[in-house]
Amino acid sequence: MKPVTEFENMAELRCEIDALDGQIVAQLVRRAALIARAAELKPKEGLPARIQSRVDEVIKNVRIKAENQGLDPALVETLWREMIEWSILEEEKTLGVSPIQPPDIPEETGL
């Protein structure tokens, strides 16, 4: 991997960013496949889509990894929380579980 200080112009730098984006997307595809498999395995183990202790563990782990590598842990947490919520919704679809909906609130009656 070429050190970032060796990029001499924006065209070259953008090319590297585009290539890296492709690698990130490929890793996200792999992660999504793992989530799909989790949705298949969870019923066999009696597990729900959302396991809050696991969500907390994943967030803690990625924050530590980010901080150790000099990346803003808050940014990483935001990205991961979004990804985790998407993953849970995908698992719920596979498991046939409806996401938690807020209760219907009756319209004002004018009284």
Secondary structure as UniProt FT lines:
FT   HELIX           4..6
FT   HELIX           10..41
FT   HELIX           43..45
FT   HELIX           52..68
FT   TURN            69..70
FT   HELIX           73..95
//
